[in-house]
Amino acid sequence: MRQTNSRLNGATIKQYSTTFLLVGSMASSAQVRAAGEIYHADSNYNAIKQSMIAEFALAYHDFPTALHNYTVLAIKSNSTAVKQRALNIAIEQDNLQAALDIATHWVVQEPSDVPALFYLSHIALKTHEYELAAETLDKILKIDPTADLEEILAGISPESEEDRQYLTSALSSSSERENPSILVLIAGLEAQNGQLKQALETVNKALKKRPKATSYILMKANLLNAMGDDNATRAWYERASRKNRNNLEIRLAEVKYLIKKNESELALEHLETILKKWPDAEEALFITGLTAIDLEKYEIAEKYLVELRYSAQYQNEAYYYLAVNAERKQHFETAKAYYRLVDGSLYTVSRRNMISIFAQQNRLNDALRFLTQERVNYPQHASFLYLAQAEILKRTNNKKAALRILDEAIKNLPDDPELIYAEVLLLDPYESRDKLDRLLKKLLEIEPNSPTYLNAYAYTLALQNRRLDEARKYAEQALDNAPEQASILDTLGYITFLQNDFKTSAQVLQKAYSISKSIKIGVRYARALYMQGELNQFNTVLHQLQQNHPDDPQLDQLTSLLLPQQTKKS
């Protein structure tokens, strides 16, 4: 790609000419169809109309036209919002070259605009233009020597060691190489390349200039920890916490380190001290509650977790662990009351825990009624709730009722594979042949490459001893997607046994048995060897099964295959 050179506040940068060469033609050629009319992005249109054209294009998924129009606007307009919108669209469409062009032009227009420089350095890094990135970072630091540059690199650090070394060299040769922000970026790259000792030296240089910088302090702690120096890490945390008593982030970092090192008692002491100073610090309250539960100090846990009942961030977690806390104290009704209040990502595990409590209380009928009401209150969790009810009915040997609840569930949620599969597992393969066929075909319509569903269909047909060629095809397809799964190997071994392909059956079942050591699979493997005429191997496997599973009745069918003289020898 051809490059042109321009001056960016005195620094020569690489400026790609793609956008600038095309601006003239772009303004007259872009078109978008919306509401039955053809609109042209004409340079005479006002900015509002042109942005509307671009937004129409976005609505109709005509992304090139939208980006094209916003690029024109970004170059011609002085509006920061327009430039940001153009950049966002370019980045969302993964058109990094367009984003680089827009950001470069923005900086040309406004060379002292720090946000524009941040955008340019960030995109330069994403596009591996490391010299441009380093020069742009220099410009930011000349304008604001205390600027925090770490966010620029966050999430887009070069993936290869070679690229990281190239960026390190570019930063090390920049005019602002001794700036603490640059030093910390270099330290991070060195750490990624495994140069932990060098990274520690670099971050120490940064700390001499900014000893109170939280991110620098924590970076040093992480480096010491990564080097495996527990004593130095602990000493650094103690020193940092002592010198930064008013820094909650550093003090919590020390607590987390202590918990990680299984020093929860000491961590709890630190946490209670922290909460005297910051009584409303939600993260500290939450960590204190969990640490107290682990230490079986349930009253302390409850004291702090109840403070989070109205927290926007920790409310569900607080209710969940208050329930766990109550359950540990065997206050089961209190635990259930708290579990009922849990929503969000902990919803399903909280309801499973409730069901477990109902089971301990021998009140599974109450659990069924509770789950029925939950389907009214939480329709978004209906699939899970139906499955939970079916599982309870199955556990209480009420298979017919379990099938009825699953029939109702599938009627309401016809494309839910978990519900369909749950019913497949309950149906009798001989009595419900047609229904099983219909449900299994539906599963494969929903997820045609699922090893679980392919295996289920194959095994069902094998149990029914019909359509064995089709069953084998399903099992082989399942095995392609999950080659080391013993249950699928077992299915294929069973099918090939029924097809009298004893050689393949023995080979497949041998692999299945070596993975699972299941006696059921071992018996099938031995039978395949026997039918193949491999009597020595048969005897070896039988002897191994007898040693590993003495007195198991499943072995009776194998010993009955032995001749009388072989039985005497064994």
C-alpha positions in Angstrom: 0.0 0.0 0.0 1.4 3.4 -0.9 2.2 5.7 2.0 2.5 9.4 2.3 4.3 11.3 5.0 2.9 14.2 7.0 3.8 16.1 10.1 1.9 15.4 13.3 3.0 18.2 15.7 6.6 17.9 14.4 6.7 14.1 14.4 6.8 12.2 11.1 4.2 9.5 11.1 3.0 6.9 8.6 -0.2 8.1 7.0 -2.1 5.7 4.7 -3.6 7.5 1.8 -6.5 5.1 1.0 -9.3 7.3 2.4 -7.8 10.6 1.2 -7.4 9.4 -2.4 -11.0 8.3 -2.6 -12.7 11.1 -0.7 -13.8 12.9 -3.9 -15.3 9.9 -5.6 -16.8 8.6 -2.4 -18.9 11.7 -1.9 -20.7 11.2 -5.2 -20.8 7.4 -5.7 -22.3 6.0 -2.4 -25.9 4.8 -2.6 -28.3 3.3 -0.2 -31.9 2.1 -0.8 -34.2 2.9 2.1 -38.1 3.2 2.1 -38.2 2.6 -1.6 -36.0 5.6 -2.6 -32.4 5.8 -3.8 -30.3 8.3 -1.8 -26.9 9.6 -3.0 -24.2 10.7 -0.5 -23.6 14.0 -2.2 -21.0 16.4 -1.0 -23.7 19.1 -1.1 -25.9 17.3 1.4 -25.9 18.7 4.9 -24.3 16.6 7.6 -27.6 15.7 9.2 -29.0 14.2 6.0 -25.8 12.4 5.2 -25.7 10.9 8.7 -29.3 9.8 8.3 -28.3 8.1 5.0 -25.5 6.3 6.9 -27.9 5.2 9.7 -30.4 3.9 7.1 -27.6 1.9 5.5 -26.8 0.4 8.9 -30.4 -0.5 9.5 -30.4 -2.3 6.1 -27.0 -4.0 6.9 -25.3 -2.1 4.1 -22.2 -1.6 6.2 -19.8 -0.5 3.4 -22.1 2.4 2.5 -22.6 3.4 6.2 -18.9 3.4 6.8 -18.2 5.2 3.5 -20.7 8.0 4.4 -19.5 8.4 8.0 -15.9 8.5 6.7 -16.8 11.4 4.5 -18.4 13.2 7.4 -15.5 12.5 9.7 -13.1 14.0 7.3 -15.2 17.0 6.4 -16.7 17.7 9.9 -15.2 19.1 13.0 -17.6 17.1 15.2 -16.0 14.8 17.7 -19.2 12.7 17.9 -19.2 12.1 14.1 -15.5 11.0 14.2 -16.2 8.7 17.1 -19.2 7.2 15.3 -17.2 6.6 12.2 -14.4 5.0 14.2 -16.9 2.7 16.0 -18.5 1.5 12.8 -15.1 0.8 11.3 -13.9 -1.1 14.4 -17.3 -3.0 14.6 -16.9 -4.1 11.0 -13.3 -5.0 11.6 -12.1 -2.5 9.0 -9.0 -1.5 10.9 -7.5 0.3 7.9 -10.5 2.6 7.6 -10.3 3.2 11.4 -6.6 4.0 11.1 -7.3 6.5 8.2 -10.1 8.2 10.2 -8.0 8.5 13.4 -5.0 9.7 11.5 -7.0 12.4 9.7 -8.6 13.4 13.1 -5.1 14.0 14.6 -4.0 15.9 11.5 -7.1 18.2 12.0 -6.6 18.5 15.8 -3.0 17.6 16.7 -3.4 18.5 20.4 -6.6 16.6 20.9 -5.7 13.9 23.5 -8.7 11.7 22.9 -7.9 11.7 19.2 -4.3 10.7 20.0 -5.6 7.9 22.3 -7.7 6.6 19.5 -4.8 6.7 17.0 -2.4 5.0 19.3 -4.9 2.3 20.1 -5.8 1.6 16.5 -2.1 1.8 15.5 -1.4 -1.0 18.0 -4.3 -3.1 16.6 -2.9 -2.7 13.1 0.7 -3.5 14.2 1.9 0.0 13.3 4.2 0.0 16.3 6.4 3.0 15.4 3.3 5.1 14.8 1.9 3.9 18.1 5.1 4.8 20.0 5.3 8.2 18.4 1.7 8.9 19.2 2.2 7.9 22.8 5.1 10.3 22.9 2.7 13.1 21.8 0.2 12.2 24.5 2.9 12.4 27.2 4.2 15.7 25.9 0.7 17.1 26.3 0.0 15.3 29.6 3.1 13.7 31.3 0.8 11.9 33.9 -1.5 10.3 31.3 -2.4 6.7 32.1 -1.5 4.7 28.9 -2.3 1.2 30.2 -5.8 1.1 28.9 -4.6 1.8 25.4 -2.8 -1.6 25.4 -5.4 -3.5 27.4 -6.8 -6.4 25.4 -4.7 -5.7 22.3 -1.2 -6.5 23.4 0.7 -8.1 20.4 0.2 -11.8 20.3 3.6 -12.9 19.0 6.8 -12.6 21.0 8.4 -11.0 17.9 5.7 -8.3 17.7 6.0 -7.6 21.5 9.8 -7.3 21.1 9.3 -4.9 18.2 6.9 -2.7 20.2 9.2 -2.8 23.2 12.1 -1.6 21.0 9.9 1.2 19.5 8.8 2.3 23.0 12.4 2.1 24.4 13.7 4.3 21.6 11.0 6.9 22.0 11.7 10.4 23.4 9.5 9.7 26.4 11.1 6.3 27.2 11.8 7.3 30.8 8.2 8.4 31.4 6.7 6.0 34.1 3.7 5.3 31.8 6.0 4.1 29.0 8.1 2.1 31.5 5.0 0.3 32.7 3.9 -0.6 29.2 7.4 -1.9 28.5 7.3 -3.9 31.8 4.1 -5.5 30.8 5.5 -6.6 27.4 8.6 -8.0 29.0 6.5 -10.0 31.4 4.5 -11.4 28.6 7.7 -12.5 26.9 8.7 -14.3 30.1 11.4 -11.7 31.1 10.1 -11.4 34.6 13.3 -10.2 36.2 13.8 -7.5 33.6 10.1 -6.5 33.9 10.6 -6.2 37.7 13.6 -3.9 37.1 11.6 -1.8 34.7 8.5 -1.4 36.9 10.9 -0.5 39.8 12.1 2.4 37.7 8.5 3.5 37.2 7.8 3.2 41.0 10.7 5.5 41.8 9.0 8.2 39.9 5.4 7.4 40.9 5.6 5.4 44.2 1.9 5.9 44.9 0.6 4.6 41.6 -1.8 1.8 42.4 -1.4 -0.1 39.1 2.4 0.0 39.4 2.3 -1.3 42.9 0.0 -4.2 41.9 2.1 -5.0 38.8 5.2 -5.4 41.0 3.2 -7.7 43.4 2.0 -9.8 40.4 5.6 -10.0 39.0 7.0 -11.2 42.4 4.2 -13.7 42.7 4.8 -15.0 39.1 8.5 -15.4 40.0 7.4 -17.7 42.9 8.9 -15.5 45.6 6.2 -15.7 48.2 8.2 -14.0 50.9 9.0 -11.0 48.7 5.4 -10.8 47.5 4.1 -10.9 51.1 6.6 -8.3 52.2 5.7 -6.0 49.3 2.0 -6.2 50.0 2.6 -5.5 53.7 4.8 -2.5 52.9 2.4 -1.2 50.2 -0.7 -1.5 52.5 1.2 0.2 55.3 2.3 3.1 53.2 -1.1 3.4 51.4 -3.5 2.9 54.3 -6.1 5.0 52.4 -5.9 2.9 49.2 -8.8 0.3 49.3 -7.7 -1.4 46.1 -4.2 -2.2 47.4 -5.4 -3.4 50.8 -8.0 -5.7 49.1 -5.3 -7.0 46.8 -3.3 -8.0 49.9 -6.4 -9.8 51.4 -7.0 -11.7 48.1 -3.3 -12.8 48.1 -3.6 -14.1 51.7 -6.8 -16.0 50.9 -5.1 -17.5 47.8 -2.3 -18.6 50.2 -4.8 -20.3 52.5 -4.3 -17.7 55.3 -8.0 -17.0 55.6 -7.8 -16.2 59.4 -5.3 -13.4 58.8 -7.3 -12.2 55.7 -10.4 -12.0 57.8 -8.6 -9.9 60.4 -7.5 -7.5 57.7 -11.0 -7.4 56.2 -12.6 -6.4 59.4 -10.0 -3.6 59.8 -10.8 -2.5 56.3 -14.5 -2.4 57.0 -14.0 -0.2 60.0 -12.5 2.4 57.7 -14.8 1.7 54.7 -18.1 0.2 56.1 -19.9 0.5 52.8 -17.2 -1.0 50.6 -19.3 -3.7 48.8 -16.4 -5.8 47.5 -14.9 -5.9 51.0 -18.3 -6.9 52.5 -18.7 -9.7 50.0 -15.2 -11.1 50.4 -15.6 -10.9 54.2 -18.8 -12.9 54.1 -17.4 -15.6 51.9 -14.2 -15.9 54.0 -16.2 -16.2 57.2 -18.3 -19.0 55.7 -15.2 -20.9 54.7 -13.9 -20.5 58.3 -17.3 -21.6 59.6 -17.8 -18.3 61.4 -21.4 -18.1 60.3 -22.6 -15.2 62.5 -19.8 -13.0 61.1 -20.7 -14.0 57.6 -24.4 -13.1 58.1 -23.4 -9.8 59.7 -21.6 -8.6 56.5 -23.6 -10.3 53.8 -27.0 -8.8 55.0 -25.5 -5.4 54.2 -25.5 -6.3 50.5 -29.2 -7.2 50.2 -29.9 -4.0 48.3 -26.6 -3.9 46.3 -27.0 -3.4 42.6 -23.9 -5.5 42.0 -23.9 -8.1 44.8 -27.6 -8.6 45.7 -28.1 -12.1 44.1 -24.7 -13.3 45.3 -25.5 -12.0 48.8 -28.8 -13.8 49.0 -27.2 -17.0 47.7 -24.4 -17.0 50.2 -26.8 -16.0 53.0 -28.7 -19.2 52.1 -25.6 -21.3 52.0 -24.6 -19.8 55.4 -28.1 -20.7 56.8 -27.9 -24.2 55.3 -24.5 -24.8 56.9 -26.1 -23.9 60.3 -28.9 -26.3 59.4 -31.5 -23.5 59.5 -33.2 -25.0 56.5 -36.3 -22.8 56.3 -34.2 -19.7 56.5 -32.0 -21.1 53.7 -35.0 -21.8 51.5 -36.3 -18.3 52.1 -33.0 -16.8 51.0 -32.7 -19.1 48.0 -36.1 -18.0 46.8 -34.8 -14.5 46.5 -31.9 -15.4 44.2 -32.2 -14.5 40.5 -29.7 -14.0 37.7 -26.8 -16.4 37.0 -27.3 -18.2 40.3 -31.0 -18.9 39.8 -30.6 -22.6 38.7 -28.0 -23.6 41.3 -30.1 -21.9 44.1 -33.2 -23.9 43.1 -31.2 -27.1 42.9 -30.1 -26.5 46.5 -33.7 -25.9 47.5 -34.7 -29.2 46.0 -31.9 -30.9 47.9 -33.3 -29.4 51.2 -36.8 -30.5 50.3 -35.4 -34.0 49.7 -33.6 -34.0 53.1 -36.9 -33.0 54.7 -38.7 -35.8 52.8 -41.0 -33.1 51.3 -40.5 -33.7 47.5 -44.3 -33.2 46.9 -43.8 -29.7 48.4 -40.8 -29.2 46.0 -43.0 -30.2 43.0 -45.6 -27.6 44.0 -42.9 -25.0 44.6 -41.5 -25.6 41.1 -44.9 -25.3 39.5 -45.3 -21.9 41.1 -41.8 -21.0 40.0 -42.8 -21.6 36.3 -45.4 -18.8 36.8 -43.0 -16.5 38.5 -40.0 -17.2 36.3 -41.2 -18.2 32.8 -37.7 -17.6 31.4 -36.5 -20.6 33.4 -39.4 -22.9 32.4 -37.2 -25.5 30.7 -35.0 -25.9 33.8 -38.0 -26.1 36.1 -39.8 -28.7 34.0 -36.6 -30.8 34.0 -36.3 -30.5 37.7 -39.9 -31.7 38.2 -39.4 -34.6 35.9 -36.2 -35.6 37.8 -38.1 -35.5 41.1 -40.9 -37.7 39.7 -38.3 -40.1 38.3 -36.6 -40.2 41.6 -39.9 -41.1 43.3 -40.5 -43.9 40.7 -43.4 -42.0 39.2 -42.2 -42.5 35.6 -45.6 -41.9 34.0 -46.0 -38.6 35.8 -42.5 -37.6 34.7 -43.4 -38.4 31.1 -46.6 -36.4 31.4 -44.7 -33.3 32.7 -42.2 -33.6 29.8 -45.0 -34.0 27.3 -46.5 -30.7 28.6 -43.0 -29.1 28.6 -42.3 -30.1 25.0 -45.8 -28.9 23.9 -45.0 -25.4 25.4 -41.3 -25.4 24.3 -41.2 -27.6 21.2 -37.6 -26.8 20.1 -35.9 -27.3 23.5 -33.4 -30.1 23.0 -32.8 -30.7 26.7 -36.5 -31.4 27.3 -36.7 -33.7 24.3 -33.6 -35.6 25.3 -34.9 -36.0 28.9 -38.0 -37.7 27.5 -35.9 -39.9 25.2 -34.0 -41.2 28.2 -37.3 -42.1 30.0 -39.1 -43.8 27.1 -39.0 -47.6 26.8 -37.2 -48.4 23.5 -39.6 -51.3 22.8 -42.9 -49.9 23.8 -42.4 -46.4 22.5 -40.7 -47.1 19.2 -42.6 -44.5 17.0 -42.5 -41.8 19.6 -38.8 -42.3 20.1 -38.2 -42.1 16.4 -40.1 -38.8 16.2 -38.3 -37.3 19.1 -34.8 -38.4 18.0 -35.4 -37.1 14.5 -36.5 -33.8 16.0 -33.3 -33.7 18.1 -31.1 -34.2 15.0 -33.1 -31.5 13.2 -32.2 -29.1 16.0 -28.6 -30.2 16.5 -27.6 -32.4 13.6 -23.9 -32.8 14.7 -24.5 -33.4 18.4 -22.5 -36.5 19.5 -25.0 -37.0 22.4 -28.1 -37.1 20.2 -26.5 -39.1 17.4 -25.4 -41.7 20.0 -28.8 -41.7 21.6 -30.5 -42.5 18.2 -27.8 -45.1 17.3 -28.1 -46.9 20.7 -32.0 -46.8 20.6 -31.9 -48.5 17.2 -29.4 -51.0 18.4 -31.5 -51.9 21.5 -34.5 -52.4 19.0 -32.1 -54.5 16.8 -33.4 -52.7 13.7 -32.0 -50.4 11.0 -28.5 -51.3 12.1 -26.8 -49.8 9.0 -28.4 -46.5 9.8 -27.6 -46.9 13.5 -23.9 -47.6 12.6 -23.8 -44.4 10.5 -25.1 -42.3 13.4 -22.6 -43.9 15.8 -19.7 -43.3 13.4 -20.8 -39.7 12.9 -21.0 -39.2 16.7 -17.5 -40.7 17.0 -16.1 -38.3 14.4 -17.2 -35.4 16.6 -16.2 -37.0 20.0 -13.5 -39.7 19.2 -12.5 -40.5 22.8 -16.0 -40.9 24.3 -16.4 -44.4 25.8 -20.2 -44.4 25.6 -20.1 -43.8 21.8 -17.4 -46.4 21.3 -19.6 -48.8 23.3 -22.6 -48.1 21.1 -20.6 -48.7 17.9 -19.2 -51.9 19.4 -22.6 -53.1 20.3 -24.0 -52.3 16.8 -21.1 -54.0 15.0 -21.5 -57.1 17.3 -25.2 -57.3 16.2 -24.0 -57.1 12.6 -21.7 -60.0 13.3 -18.7 -57.8 12.5 -16.9 -59.2 15.6 -13.4 -58.0 14.6 -14.5 -54.3 14.5 -16.6 -54.8 17.6 -13.7 -56.2 19.6 -11.4 -53.4 18.4 -13.9 -50.6 19.3 -14.9 -52.1 22.6 -11.2 -52.6 23.6 -10.7 -48.9 23.3 -14.0 -48.1 25.1 -13.0 -50.4 28.0 -9.5 -49.0 28.2 -11.1 -45.5 28.7 -13.9 -46.3 31.1 -13.0 -49.7 32.8 -16.8 -50.2 33.0 -17.8 -53.8 33.7 -20.7 -53.6 31.2 -18.4 -52.6 28.4 -15.8 -55.2 29.5 -18.4 -58.0 29.3 -19.3 -56.9 25.7 -15.6 -56.7 24.8 -15.1 -60.3 26.1 -18.1 -61.6 24.2 -16.8 -60.0 21.0 -13.5 -61.7 21.5 -15.2 -65.0 22.1 -17.3 -64.8 19.0 -14.2 -63.9 17.0 -12.6 -67.1 18.3 -9.9 -65.2 20.2 -10.1 -67.5 23.2 -6.8 -66.6 24.8 -7.6 -62.9 24.8 -11.1 -63.8 26.0 -9.6 -65.6 29.0 -7.2 -62.8 29.8 -10.0 -60.2 29.8 -12.3 -62.5 31.8 -9.6 -63.0 34.4 -9.0 -59.2 34.6 -12.8 -58.6 35.0 -13.0 -61.3 37.8 -10.1 -59.6 39.7 -11.5 -56.1 39.3 -15.2 -57.0 39.9 -15.4 -60.2 42.0 -18.8 -61.7 42.5 -20.4 -59.4 39.9 -23.4 -61.2 38.4 -22.7 -59.7 35.0 -19.7 -62.1 34.7 -21.9 -65.2 35.0 -22.8 -65.0 31.3 -19.1 -65.1 30.4 -18.1 -68.0 32.7 -21.0 -70.0 31.2 -19.2 -69.7 27.8 -16.1 -71.6 29.2 -15.7 -75.3 28.6 -15.7 -77.5 31.8 -12.0 -78.0 31.7 -11.4 -74.3 31.3 -13.6 -73.6 34.3 -11.5 -76.1 36.4 -8.2 -74.4 35.4 -9.5 -71.0 36.3 
